Amino acid sequence: MSSWVRPTSRVVVLDPDGRVLLLGSRYDDAGHLDAEVQRWYTPGGGVEDGETLRAAAARELAEEVGLAVDPAALEGPVWLRRHVGELLGVTIDSRETYFVARDVVHEVDVAGRTADEAAADEPHRWWTPAEIARDDARFVPAGLAELLPRVIAGPWAGPPQVVDC
């Protein structure tokens, strides 16, 4: 079985009311598409060759939700997360770095998604930490409801926090 170390940039997108924008993945842990949302996660994705973490975060926001941001305007990094999992016979060691885009007022536009992302027809939603805490859905990273208040209080100071899967 092959393996792949994948540097990844993600963005905690916060609106002026302290809600976070999350995307709903319909892929199960084996990489098969399901009709139901399997987990809610922040926008982001893989870092391309020669790209900085911040530049990747900004590019992913534009592609996934149609939000244009200056990479220098992203706060952080705030969190670091490592997730190792198997997808279609490949072990992926994802090294995630999370940034923050604060006070965002934006209508999500999915026109820039890749063909695979478009096929998955992933929903999006703005969530409060209280809604996340009350919901039975799976959120990534784990403990998201407890992690968000410190980020919302911002601006982030200090080193990034290592978070659980």
Phi, psi and omega per residue, in radians:
M1 nan 2.386 3.141
S2 -1.522 2.837 3.105
S3 -2.376 2.820 -3.036
W4 -2.594 2.145 3.008
V5 -1.536 2.131 -3.027
R6 -2.096 1.771 3.007
P7 -1.151 2.340 -3.043
T8 -2.352 2.459 3.038
S9 -2.008 2.376 3.132
R10 -2.284 2.772 -3.116
V11 -2.306 2.230 2.992
V12 -1.497 1.789 -3.105
V13 -1.618 2.040 -3.100
L14 -1.960 2.373 3.048
D15 -1.574 3.046 -3.104
P16 -1.077 -0.335 3.131
D17 -1.602 0.077 3.123
G18 1.421 0.296 3.056
R19 -1.527 2.630 -3.133
V20 -1.939 2.418 3.097
L21 -1.482 2.156 3.116
L22 -2.196 2.587 3.067
L23 -1.825 2.548 -3.112
G24 -1.799 1.957 -3.141
S25 -1.424 2.303 3.080
R26 -1.706 0.041 3.126
Y27 -1.500 2.338 3.066
D28 -1.402 3.140 -3.071
D29 -1.124 -0.356 3.122
A30 -1.592 -0.053 3.112
G31 1.591 0.240 3.113
H32 -1.657 2.436 -3.118
L33 -1.304 2.304 -3.135
D34 -2.083 2.759 3.108
A35 -1.273 -0.481 -3.086
E36 -1.719 2.670 3.049
V37 -1.195 2.237 -3.119
Q38 -1.623 -0.526 -3.134
R39 -2.847 2.738 3.072
W40 -1.942 2.371 -3.040
Y41 -2.571 2.884 3.134
T42 -1.409 2.679 3.054
P43 -1.053 2.595 3.104
G44 2.679 3.094 -3.139
G45 3.115 -2.923 -3.030
G46 -1.158 2.552 3.092
V47 -1.497 2.249 3.140
E48 -1.457 2.763 3.131
D49 -0.927 2.274 3.103
G50 1.398 0.004 -3.092
E51 -1.678 2.473 3.051
T52 -1.394 2.845 3.090
L53 -1.036 -0.766 3.136
R54 -1.121 -0.762 3.136
A55 -1.105 -0.690 3.106
A56 -1.112 -0.731 3.128
A57 -1.054 -0.804 3.138
A58 -1.133 -0.749 3.120
R59 -1.069 -0.791 -3.129
E60 -1.099 -0.670 3.084
L61 -1.061 -0.761 3.133
A62 -1.111 -0.773 -3.101
E63 -1.206 -0.800 -2.984
E64 -1.463 -0.618 -3.068
V65 -2.265 0.061 3.094
G66 1.269 0.417 -3.113
L67 -1.806 2.069 3.109
A68 -1.626 2.142 3.092
V69 -2.354 2.632 3.023
D70 -1.347 2.206 3.132
P71 -0.917 -0.595 -3.141
A72 -1.180 -0.357 -3.135
A73 -1.419 -0.202 3.128
L74 -1.293 2.333 -3.122
E75 -1.544 2.539 3.078
G76 1.919 -2.806 0.358
P77 -1.281 2.607 -3.111
V78 -1.857 -0.613 -3.124
W79 -2.336 2.665 2.975
L80 -2.204 2.399 -3.118
R81 -2.494 2.429 3.051
R82 -2.069 2.249 3.108
H83 -2.307 2.150 3.091
V84 -1.948 2.181 -3.141
G85 -2.684 2.887 -3.135
E86 -1.780 2.367 3.095
L87 -2.399 1.987 3.112
L88 0.879 0.809 3.065
G89 1.453 0.102 3.130
V90 -2.092 2.282 3.044
T91 -1.454 2.121 -3.130
I92 -1.913 2.116 3.088
D93 -1.774 1.606 -3.056
S94 -1.529 2.140 3.112
R95 -1.885 1.725 -2.984
E96 -1.682 2.354 3.045
T97 -2.091 2.189 -3.077
Y98 -1.835 2.349 3.038
F99 -2.028 3.025 3.122
V100 -2.177 2.355 2.920
A101 -1.963 2.048 -2.966
R102 -1.843 2.599 3.067
D103 1.005 0.740 -3.107
V104 -1.509 2.228 2.970
V105 -2.012 1.964 -2.979
H106 -2.726 2.411 2.994
E107 -1.675 2.077 -3.059
V108 -1.073 2.334 3.094
D109 -2.218 2.028 -3.040
V110 -1.693 0.214 -3.070
A111 -1.081 -0.431 -3.095
G112 -1.562 0.059 -3.120
R113 -1.186 2.665 3.073
T114 -1.199 2.937 3.133
A115 -1.038 -0.723 3.119
D116 -1.133 -0.738 3.130
E117 -1.133 -0.728 3.130
A118 -1.137 -0.684 3.139
A119 -1.114 -0.540 -3.127
A120 -1.305 -0.292 3.100
D121 0.838 0.913 -3.081
E122 -1.288 2.271 3.075
P123 -1.334 2.931 3.029
H124 -2.335 2.764 -3.137
R125 -2.814 2.527 2.997
W126 -1.588 2.187 -3.066
W127 -2.083 2.518 2.932
T128 -1.564 2.752 3.047
P129 -1.006 -0.634 3.137
A130 -1.133 -0.706 3.099
E131 -1.115 -0.710 3.111
I132 -1.098 -0.771 -3.120
A133 -1.085 -0.606 -3.091
R134 -1.468 -0.331 -3.014
D135 -1.484 2.551 3.126
D136 -1.484 -0.066 -3.113
A137 -1.154 2.852 3.066
R138 -1.564 2.291 3.127
F139 -2.083 2.515 3.137
V140 -2.131 2.196 0.043
P141 -1.316 2.867 3.086
A142 -1.032 2.515 3.128
G143 1.304 0.403 -3.076
L144 -0.972 -0.719 -3.131
A145 -1.040 -0.615 -3.136
E146 -1.418 -0.465 -3.131
L147 -1.363 -0.576 -3.004
L148 -1.108 -0.711 -3.070
P149 -0.961 -0.678 3.129
R150 -1.151 -0.689 3.121
V151 -1.206 -0.765 -3.140
I152 -1.068 -0.670 -3.130
A153 -1.117 -0.540 3.098
G154 0.247 -3.119 -0.087
P155 -1.236 2.742 -3.101
W156 -1.187 2.322 3.069
A157 -2.231 2.444 3.096
G158 1.698 -3.069 -3.091
P159 -1.281 2.847 3.078
P160 -1.171 2.621 3.111
Q161 -1.606 2.355 3.043
V162 -1.399 2.203 -3.079
V163 -2.035 2.785 -3.117
D164 -1.388 2.888 3.109
C165 -1.175 nan nan
